Amino acid sequence: MMVGPPAPTTSSPVGATATATRLATMAAVTHRRYGPPEVLEIARLPLPSPAAGQVLVRVAAAALNPADVFLMLGRPAPVRLMTGLWRPSAKHQVRGQDLAGTVEAVGAGVTQLKAGDRVFGSSDGALAEYACGSEKSLALMPVRLSFEQAAAIPMAGLAALHGLRDAARLVAGQHLLVNGASGGIGTFAIQIAKGMGAEVTAVCSGANVELVRELGADHVIDYTARSLTEGAERYDVILDNVANHSLGTMRRLLTPTGTLLTNSGEVGPDGGPIVRILKAVGHSMRSSQKVKTFLSTPNRDDLAILASMADAGEITPVIDRVYPLEQSVEAMARVASRRARGKVVVVVAPNADALGG
């Protein structure tokens, strides 16, 4: 008896179906309710498509910030006006804002970036294999840095730059006090201020004294040994990343025409950030000293400035720990602990360099 060829089948192999599904979706760190890091989970979501003016980035690394913690917790309460009152809305469920990776595709009207470019910057939903961000919020990566290092720069580096350069108008010869000097913003602030020719006093714990000295701090106050309010020194500019002292106390550390920059989302002696903003306005209206809050908006030009500074060796990102995507809960918990030295980074694509990404 002759045996002919097998009849063709109309069903797809299970393996092929699974592969097709994975190609059409991506892994992303999401949360469907507000709460502590344990609410985070890895889910598979549809691949995003870049709209006009947007860039689709294949994410190699993402860095976490205190802002990510506030968005995850849904605190302070006004955060929920943007992300969803009772639970995060669908478009606000993927955490992460800082990233570095490779341009996969561009939307209509994008002229500064192209597929294959290595970029860093800001995009909602950075804790995912792919993210769509505005071309205006991305720039070419520093050549000398890894994806992990580049991802550590955007939010913290821009906040330090915008606070010192734009809000305080720091100039050479002035004396700057950085409260919270070993955190993400603080470590960049020390380096940027030294590049601007300022004298820098850093406030940190004893465990981080050597770190801030290596970054360029001229003087260090170990707050576990003595309070920063002790001593007769007065400062032209104070960058307060901690808010563990009242505005009135911090103002007493300023020169008569000095500037206090308040930069914390935590609740402190003056209350939460909104109350602190209102009090800052009041202090500034009745004094020659200025008490300011400031907004730091990601933009390509200032990201390019930070990239140039990194390539010139003028700033070096400080990375506390690096986690794989599967350990995003632990990574977020580390940021929430407020004990990180510099930045916490999540590796999304471990072999990005080897793959030419």
N, C-alpha and C positions, 0 to 999 in steps of 0.2 A: 504494500500500500504506500502510495506516495504521500508525503507530508508537505503541504505548502507553507508559505510564510505566514506568520501569525497575523491575525486580523488587526487592522489599525484600531487604536483605542481613542476614545473621545475625551477621556479624563486626563488631567495633568498630574504628573508625579507629585507626591507630597512634598518632596524636597524642593522642586521647582516652585511650587506655590509658596512655600515658606520664604524662599529667596526673593521672589517677586514682592511679597509683603514687606520684607525688610527694606528692599530698595525704595519702596513707596513711603516708608515711615522712618522715624528716627527715635532714638532714646533721648528722653528729657527728664529733668528733675522737676516734679510738679508737687503741688499741694492743693487739695480740694477743700481744705478748711484752715482757719487760722490756728496757730498754736506753736509749741516748741519745735525744735528740729525734727522730732519724731514724726511730725505730720508729713514730712517729705517722703516721696517715693519716686522710683523710676518707672516711667510709663512710655509706651510707644505712641507717638503722635504723627499725624500727617506731615510730610515735608512742607515747609513754608515756601512760598514763591515771592520773589521780590516785586514790590509794586514800583510805580514810577518814583525815581529818586532813591530807591533802595538797593542794597547789595546783599546777596545771599552769601554768607560766610560758612565754610566748613570749619567748625570750631576745633582748635587743637587744645586750648587751655582757657579756663575762665577763673577770675579772681573774685573772692567774696568781700563784701563790705558791710559795715554796721547797717547801712540802708537796707540790705537784703534781709537782715534780721528783723528790722522794723516791719517790712512788707510781709514777711512770713508770720509775724505775730499779729499783724493788724493793729499795731500800736506805734505812735499815739493815734487816738481815734480818728483824726482828720485823714489819716492814710486811707481809711476805708471809703472815703468819698471818691477816691480815684480808682480803687481796686475792687470795690464791692462791699456793701454794708454788712451782710451776714456771713458771706463766704467769698473767696476770690472769684471774680468772673472768669469765664473761660480764657479770655485773652491775657489774664493776669495770673495764671496758675503756674507758669514756668519761671523759676527764680534765676537770678544772676543778671549782671549788667555789664561787667568788664570782660573782654575777650581778646584773644589773639588767634588767628587762623588764616585760612586761604580763601580768597574770593572764588566762589563756585560759579556764580552767575550775577548779572547786573540787570536792573530794571531800566525802563525807558528814561532817557534824560541823564543817565549817569555818564560823566565824562572824565572824571579824575582817576577812576579805578577800573580794572579789567580782570577777567578770569585769570587765575594763577597768581595774582598779587598777594604777597603776605602782608596782612594788615593787623592793626590793633585799634581798640577804641571801645565804644559803648553801644550796646544793643539790648533791648528788653529780651528776656528769655535766653541769656547766654549759657546757662547750664544745660546745654543740649548739643547734639551732634551738629546741628545746623541752626543758624539764627539769621534773621533779616534785620539789618540796621540801616539807618539813613547814611547816605554817602557823606553827609556833612559831619557825622559823628565818628568817622573812621579815617585812619591815615596809614601810610606805609610804615611797617614795623622798623624799629631800629635794627640796623644790619648786624650789630655785634651781639644782640640779645637772643636768647631762646624764646620759644613761644611762652613758656611759663613766666619768664622775666617780663616779657612785653605785656602779658595779660595783667601783671601786677601794677602797671603804671596808671591807667586812665583816670579813674575816679579820684584816687588819693593824690596822684601827681597834679591833676588839674585843680583840685581843691587847694593844695598848697600854693600853686602858682597864682591862681585867681585871688586867693586871700592876701598873699604878701604883695604881689605886683599891683593888683587892681584896687582892692579894698583898702589896704593899709598904705599903699604907695611907699613901700620900704625902699630906702636908699642906702648907699654905701656909708658906713660909719655909724649907722644907727644900731641900737642894742635891742635885740629881739629875745623875748622869753617864749619858749614853746612848752606849754603844759600838755603832757601826754606825748612826749617826744619819741617814744619807742614804737608807737603805733604806725599804721599805714601813712596817714597824712603827716604825722610828726617826723618820720624818717625822711620823707621827701622835703618837708619844710626846712629842716636843718641844712640839707645839701643845696637847695635852691637859694636860701638866704646867704649861705657862705659864698655862692657864686655871684650874688649881688653885692658882696663886700660888707655884709653886716657882721656884727659881733653877736654870737648866739649863746644863750643859756638854755640848757635842756633840763626839763623836769621828768624824772623817771624813777623806777625802783632801782635798788642796788644791783639787781641781777642784770640790768641793762646799761649800766654806767659805761662799760667798755664799748658797747655797741655805739652809743651816741657819740662818744669821743672819736671813734673810728670814722664816723660820718662827718666829723668836723666841728662838733660843739666845742666852744671855747671854755665854757664853764658848765658844770653839772650839779643839779640839786637832787640828791637822793631823798625822795619824800618819805622813805621809811626811817630816815635818820633825823631829818628836820623838815619843818614846814616851809613851803616856798614863800610864805608871808614873813618869815624872819629875815633880818638883815636890812641894810639901808639902801641897797641897790634899787634904782628906778629904771624903767624900761620905756623905750620909745614906742615899741609895739609888743603886744602880748597876743599870741595865738593860743586860745584856750580850747583844746579838744576834749576836755573832761567835764567841765562845769561842776567841779566838786567844791568850789568856793563861790560865794555870792558875788554879784557884779560890783557891789560896793567895796568888798575886800580886794578884788582884782584891780579896781580903779586906783586904790591906794598904792599900788605897785607901779603905776604909770608916772611918767614925767608930766608936767603941767599941761602939755599939749599932746600927750601920747594917745595911742589908739589901741583899744581892746577889741579883738575879733572873737566873737563867741561862735563856736563851731561844734555843737554837740546836740544830739537828739535825745539825750538822756534827761531824766528828771533830776534837778539839783536843788540847792538851797533857795533859788528863786522860782522854782516850779519847773514846768515843762518848757519845751522850746518856744511855743507861741507866747506864753507869759514872758519868757526871757526876751523875746523880740520887742514886745511892748515896753518892757522896763528899759531896754537898751535905748529906745527912742527917747524916753523920758530923761534918762541920764544925759544923753547927748544934747538935748535942748537946753539944759540948764548948766552946762559946764564947757570949758574950753577943751576938755578931753572928749574923745569920740569913742562911743561904744557901738560897734557895728556887727550885724549879721550879713552874710553874703550868699549869693547863689553862684554855684559853679556849674555851668552848662557845657557839655562836651562839644567841641568844635574842632574841625580838621586842622586849622592853622595852629592852635595851641598844642594839639597832639603832635604836630610836626616839630614844634619847638622842643617839646619834651624828648622826642625821638632824636633830635640833633644833640641835645644835652647828653642823652644816654650814649650815643655813638662817640661823643667827645670825652666820655668818662667823667662828666660833671655830675651826673646822678646815676646811682646804681640801686635798683629795687632790692629791698630787704624782704626775703621770703621766709616766713615762719615755718610753715609745713606745706607739703604737697600731698594731695590725696587723689586717688582714682575716682572716677565718676561714681562708682558703686559705693563709695564712702562719703557721699555728700552730706549725709546726716552728721557724721563726725566732723566734717569740715565746717558746717554751719554752727555746730555746738562750740567749736574752737573759737570762732569769731564772736559768738554770743558771750563767751566767758570773759571777753575783754582782756585776755592774757597773751594774745598773739603779739609777737615781735615782728612788726612789719605786716606783710600780707599773707593770707591763706589762699592757696591756689589749688584748683581742681584740674587734673589732666583729663581731658575728654577723649582725645585720640593719641594714645601713647606712642604710636609709630608715625606721627605726622611728619617728622623730619625725614625719616627713611622713605616715606611715600611721596616725597617731593612736595608736601603740604606746607 
